[in-house]
Amino acid sequence: MHARVARYAIEPDRIDEALDGFRDTGRELAELDGYRGGQVLVDYDEGTLITLTLWENRAAVDKSDVRAAQLRQRALRAVDGEVQSVTCYEVPFELG
C-alpha cells in the first residue's frame, strides 16, 4: 500500500469552508482506481489541513496524480488556500 500526504495552509476562520470543499472532492477521488481510503487532519489554531489518502500500490498513486492535483486545487479555490507540500510514502504496515 502507498499513501499520498498533502499539507495545506488555510486561514483558520476558513477551515470549515475548506472542509466542505475537500468533502465534495473526496467523493470523486474515492472513485479512482486503486483508492483504498483517506483521512483529513486539521489544526484549527494554525490553519493547517492535511489529507492522507491510501492507494493499492505505487502505480495507482502515479495514475491518480493529475486528477488528485486538480481536485486539490478545486477544494482550495473558494478559500484561497495554499498547497504547501505533497509527498508519497510506502506503507509497510498499519498500527494496531
Long-range contacts (C-beta under 8 A, 24 or more apart in sequence): 1-36, 1-54, 1-55, 1-56, 1-57, 1-90, 1-91, 2-54, 2-55, 2-56, 2-57, 2-58, 2-60, 2-61, 2-88, 2-89, 2-90, 2-91, 3-52, 3-53, 3-54, 3-55, 3-88, 3-89, 3-90, 3-91, 4-51, 4-52, 4-53, 4-55, 4-61, 4-64, 4-68, 4-86, 4-87, 4-88, 5-50, 5-51, 5-52, 5-85, 5-86, 5-87, 5-88, 5-89, 6-50, 6-51, 6-72, 6-83, 6-85, 6-86, 6-87, 7-48, 7-49, 7-50, 7-83, 7-84, 7-85, 7-86, 8-48, 8-49, 8-50, 8-51, 8-72, 8-76, 8-81, 8-82, 8-83, 8-84, 9-47, 9-48, 9-81, 9-82, 9-84, 10-47, 10-48, 10-49, 10-76, 10-79, 10-81, 10-82, 11-47, 11-79, 11-80, 11-81, 12-44, 12-45, 12-46, 12-47, 14-47, 14-79, 14-80, 14-81, 15-42, 15-44, 15-47, 15-49, 17-78, 17-79, 18-49, 18-75, 18-76, 18-78, 18-79, 18-81, 19-49, 21-74, 21-75, 21-76, 21-77, 21-78, 21-79, 22-49, 22-51, 22-75, 24-75, 25-71, 25-72, 25-74, 25-75, 26-71, 28-67, 28-71, 29-53, 29-64, 29-67, 29-68, 29-71, 32-60, 32-63, 32-64, 32-67, 32-68, 33-60, 33-63, 33-64, 34-59, 34-60, 34-61, 34-63, 34-64, 35-60, 35-64, 49-81, 54-91, 58-88, 58-90, 61-88
